Amino acid sequence: TKDQIIGYFVAQYGEKILAAPPKKGFNLTAWITPFVVIALGAGIVYLVITKWVFRGKIRQKRIRKTHPQEIEDKYRKKLKKELEEFEF
C-alpha cells in the first residue's frame, strides 16, 4: 500500500525525504512558524501605518492653527483657477 511504501522510505532515509514534515513533535514549528511570522508582520504594518496617519493628522492640525485662513485662501484660489480652466 501507499502507507507501507512511504513508511519504508522514511525508515530507510529519514523524514527529510517527505515533501512536508509530519505534524507532530518538533516538526510542528515548521507548520506554525510561517503563520506566526505573517501575523506579526501584519501587526507591525498596521502599527506603522497607524503611526504615519496619526503624525499626518497632528501635522495638519498644527498647520491649520498657525495659518488657517492663508491655507484656505490659497486652496480656494487654486480651485477657482482650475475650475475656470476646466470649463469650456
Secondary structure, 3 states (H helix, E strand, C coil): CHHHHHHHHHHHHCHHHCCCCCCCHHHHHHHHHHHHHHHHHHHHHHHHHHHHHHHHHHHHHHHHHHCHHHHHHHHHHHHHHHHHHHCC
